Amino acid sequence: MNSPLIAAILITTAALLLIRRGVDVRFVLIVAGLIMATIIGTPWVIWDTFQKVLGRGDIIGPICTAMGYAFVLKATGCDRDMVRLLVQPLRKVRWLLVPGGVAIGFVTNMAITSQTASAAAVGPILIPLMIASGYAPLAAAGTLLLGCSVGGNLFNPGEPDIVAIRSSVNADIGDIVNAAFVPNMISFVVATIVLTLVIRRMKLWSMANSTQESDQTSLTRATVLRALLPPLPILILLLLQPRFGLFPSIAEMYPQGVQVSAVMLLCSGLVMLVTLNDPRRAIAHISRLTIEFFEGLGFAFAKVISLILAAACFLAGLEALGAIAKLTKLLTYDTTVAAILSPVITWGLAVISGSGTAPSVAFSQAVLPGVVATGAISAAILMGVAGAIGAGLGRTMSPVSAIMLFTSTLAEVEPKALVKLVTWPILASLVSTIIYGLLVS
């Protein structure tokens, strides 16, 4: 093992320890990258990388507009309407609240890629319903946490993990989402089943504890229409895929598929029209939602794009020391090793850092281009998907993740108890992801 590689390992370890101690992950990653690049005598590559990523419209556009759309949905209450529509069937079959609640969180996270925002939409409705149905607050918290953080976001074309894979392998968004479907659904189903069994084994549900639910908001035609708006961009992007040939004229204009940012912008305008109750206040209504849309763009830049920038700088430092080439060679040499390490590496980093985005994006940007260079594009996509799933699972059981802290606070339970509850579902899901990778490799 040469000196630069030893330096990369030591600096990476120190960076993880600092992140674990609460130092801002972006600061740590940028400084660590700068130190590594300086060791090799090329500190300027960090500034060049920062500027290059800052101008990547194919990354910034989809992520920021998806968050802008989520802010518009939140401001109009459409996200809550969707949750009420999804929860309605469960009110009469309350023993299904755990798998059903996880599924609702999963679907919500498809439309709203922020896990915390998804939990904020689902939690105030799901948690009181579960507690009123006899579930312990810990069971309600585990259901909300798992549902909103276990991978629904990977079916959204504007999700940073998916965008990072696309930019790294230069593949169609549809191909990446399709490749993610089976392993992500297996991961979701396994985690849901194990959580349900753990809750029953821990006796966190009893009909004797059931009470009358306070939220009895009725559904109207207007509510149902508003409830259909959150998943609309995903449906439009799916139907407009050139491979289906449903709209030849559009496919001719956009042979690689319609841009995600354009669809998010269009749907935001549609939400403005559908939620306009008083035409006399149209200007104020549109202005308010326009502000919300751009607030969402800014939020995404501050919370997500900044992580991608920092991760890119860190990777530039690792690449300068030759660590990226070593890792890529290891993963391309043996498919078994790749199937195991792809989700495990990102899972471990996410547990430590509390972020799912940073490890997933960093892994895709670091490893996938080298795999693509060997001609194994399909393998690169599967590795990126496995890394994204692993990162999401790690975030879900991290005691310092935003979604963990938000959910435990909302349900008034201890984070340690919540981590303990979801540990076995997450580990079972991680194992299922590894097994899938071994079978298809």
C-alpha positions, -999 to 999 in steps of 0.1 A, spaced: 0 0 0 16 33 -11 18 65 9 -9 85 -10 -34 56 -4 -25 55 33 -31 93 35 -65 89 18 -76 63 43 -64 84 73 -80 116 61 -112 98 52 -113 83 87 -107 116 103 -134 132 82 -159 106 93 -150 111 130 -155 149 126 -189 144 109 -198 120 137 -189 147 163 -213 171 146 -191 192 124 -209 203 92 -205 176 66 -200 200 38 -172 218 55 -155 186 64 -157 171 29 -144 202 12 -115 207 36 -107 170 34 -106 171 -3 -84 202 -3 -59 185 21 -57 154 -1 -53 174 -33 -26 196 -16 -6 165 -5 -3 155 -42 5 191 -51 -27 200 -70 -49 220 -47 -65 239 -76 -84 208 -87 -108 214 -58 -116 249 -70 -120 237 -106 -143 209 -94 -164 233 -73 -169 256 -103 -176 227 -127 -203 211 -105 -218 245 -97 -227 249 -134 -241 214 -140 -277 221 -151 -284 184 -156 -279 180 -118 -292 213 -104 -323 217 -126 -341 184 -117 -333 185 -80 -341 221 -74 -374 221 -94 -385 189 -77 -381 205 -43 -398 237 -56 -428 216 -66 -428 199 -32 -429 234 -15 -459 243 -37 -477 211 -27 -470 218 10 -482 254 7 -515 244 -9 -520 214 13 -521 190 -16 -496 167 1 -519 163 31 -549 157 8 -529 128 -8 -521 113 25 -558 115 37 -569 98 5 -543 70 10 -551 66 47 -589 64 42 -591 27 34 -570 19 65 -594 35 89 -616 4 87 -589 -22 86 -567 -10 114 -546 -41 119 -531 -32 85 -519 1 97 -482 -9 99 -477 -22 63 -503 3 50 -487 32 68 -453 22 55 -467 21 20 -483 55 24 -450 70 35 -432 52 6 -457 67 -20 -455 101 -4 -417 100 -6 -420 92 -43 -438 126 -48 -419 146 -22 -382 135 -23 -373 151 10 -377 124 37 -384 150 65 -409 168 43 -427 135 36 -428 127 73 -441 162 80 -470 155 56 -478 120 67 -470 121 104 -497 145 117 -523 122 101 -508 87 105 -494 89 140 -527 100 158 -546 74 137 -522 46 148 -522 57 185 -560 59 184 -561 24 170 -541 9 199 -505 12 186 -478 24 209 -462 58 199 -430 39 192 -447 16 166 -463 47 150 -429 64 148 -412 33 133 -439 30 107 -436 66 97 -398 65 97 -395 34 76 -421 45 51 -408 80 45 -371 70 43 -367 35 29 -366 43 -8 -397 58 -24 -376 87 -35 -357 65 -59 -387 64 -82 -387 102 -86 -366 113 -116 -357 145 -97 -341 125 -68 -304 135 -63 -294 98 -61 -310 90 -95 -297 123 -110 -262 114 -99 -264 79 -114 -276 94 -147 -249 120 -149 -222 94 -140 -233 67 -166 -250 90 -192 -280 67 -193 -317 75 -197 -336 83 -166 -362 57 -174 -335 29 -176 -322 39 -142 -357 39 -126 -365 6 -142 -333 -9 -129 -341 3 -94 -377 -11 -94 -371 -47 -85 -343 -43 -59 -360 -13 -43 -393 -30 -41 -377 -61 -26 -359 -39 0 -392 -21 8 -413 -53 12 -386 -71 33 -383 -41 56 -421 -37 59 -426 -74 68 -399 -75 94 -411 -43 110 -446 -57 112 -433 -88 129 -410 -69 153 -439 -46 164 -461 -77 171 -433 -95 189 -427 -64 211 -464 -62 217 -466 -26 206 -503 -29 196 -534 -37 216 -571 -32 207 -577 -25 244 -557 8 240 -578 20 210 -596 53 213 -617 76 191 -595 93 164 -596 131 164 -590 137 127 -622 128 109 -617 151 79 -641 140 51 -630 136 15 -647 157 -12 -643 158 -50 -620 188 -47 -599 171 -21 -595 140 -43 -585 162 -73 -559 179 -51 -547 146 -38 -539 134 -74 -515 164 -80 -484 152 -60 -476 121 -81 -486 139 -114 -450 147 -125 -439 111 -121 -469 99 -141 -462 125 -169 -425 117 -171 -433 80 -173 -459 84 -201 -436 107 -221 -408 82 -222 -397 79 -259 -396 41 -256 -434 39 -253 -441 59 -284 -473 74 -270 -465 109 -281 -443 108 -312 -441 145 -317 -428 151 -282 -404 122 -285 -390 138 -317 -384 170 -299 -369 153 -268 -353 120 -279 -338 116 -245 -371 122 -227 -387 154 -215 -366 174 -190 -376 168 -154 -373 205 -146 -398 214 -174 -424 189 -161 -420 201 -125 -425 237 -136 -455 228 -157 -471 209 -128 -464 238 -104 -484 260 -127 -512 234 -128 -513 233 -90 -517 271 -89 -548 269 -112 -564 239 -94 -560 253 -59 -573 288 -69 -606 291 -49 -613 328 -54 -606 343 -88 -605 378 -72 -574 368 -53 -557 351 -83 -528 375 -83 -521 371 -46 -525 333 -49 -501 329 -78 -476 353 -63 -476 334 -30 -471 301 -47 -444 315 -70 -425 326 -40 -429 291 -24 -416 275 -56 -384 295 -56 -381 291 -18 -380 254 -26 -353 259 -52 -332 278 -27 -338 251 0 -327 224 -24 -296 243 -33 -287 249 3 -295 214 16 -289 191 -14 -268 208 -41 -243 220 -14 -238 183 -3 -232 173 -39 -207 201 -43 -189 191 -11 -189 154 -21 -175 163 -55 -146 182 -39 -139 153 -15 -139 129 -45 -115 151 -64 -91 148 -35 -95 110 -34 -90 109 -71 -58 130 -69 -44 104 -44 -54 75 -66 -79 60 -42 -108 62 -66 -89 42 -92 -81 15 -66 -117 13 -55 -130 11 -91 -105 -16 -100 -116 -36 -69 -153 -34 -78 -149 -41 -115 -125 -70 -108 -150 -92 -90 -188 -89 -94 -194 -106 -60 -173 -80 -42 -192 -53 -61 -226 -67 -51 -216 -68 -14 -196 -35 -11 -219 -13 -32 -247 -11 -7 -226 -18 24 -202 11 18 -229 37 14 -250 22 42 -221 26 67 -213 61 56 -250 71 59 -253 56 94 -223 76 105 -231 109 88 -269 108 90 -271 118 53 -282 94 26 -276 118 -3 -239 125 3 -228 89 4 -250 78 -25 -240 107 -48 -203 104 -38 -203 67 -46 -219 72 -80 -197 100 -90 -165 82 -78 -170 47 -90 -195 46 -119 -176 65 -145 -147 40 -142 -171 11 -145 -187 26 -176 -152 30 -191 -149 -8 -192 -182 -10 -212 -203 -24 -183 -230 2 -184 -257 -21 -170 -234 -32 -142 -227 5 -134 -264 13 -132 -270 -17 -108 -241 -7 -86 -254 29 -85 -289 17 -76 -275 -7 -49 -254 22 -35 -285 44 -34 -306 18 -16 -278 12 9 -275 49 16 -312 52 22 -312 23 46 -283 37 65 -300 71 68 -331 54 81 -313 38 111 -289 67 117 -294 82 152 -283 116 138 -303 118 106 -329 146 102 -357 122 95 -349 101 127 -348 132 149 -379 147 134 -399 115 137 -389 108 172 -398 143 182 -432 142 165 -441 109 181 -425 118 214 -403 88 217 -366 84 224 -343 82 192 -324 53 207 -356 33 211 -366 41 175 -331 31 162 -335 -2 181 -369 -8 166 -359 -3 129 -325 -20 132 -336 -55 122 -359 -44 94 -331 -23 79 -305 -50 83 -328 -76 67 -335 -51 38 -297 -46 34 -291 -83 32 -319 -87 6 -303 -60 -15 -269 -78 -14 -286 -111 -23 -303 -95 -53 -270 -81 -64 -253 -115 -62 -281 -131 -82 -281 -107 -111 -243 -101 -112 
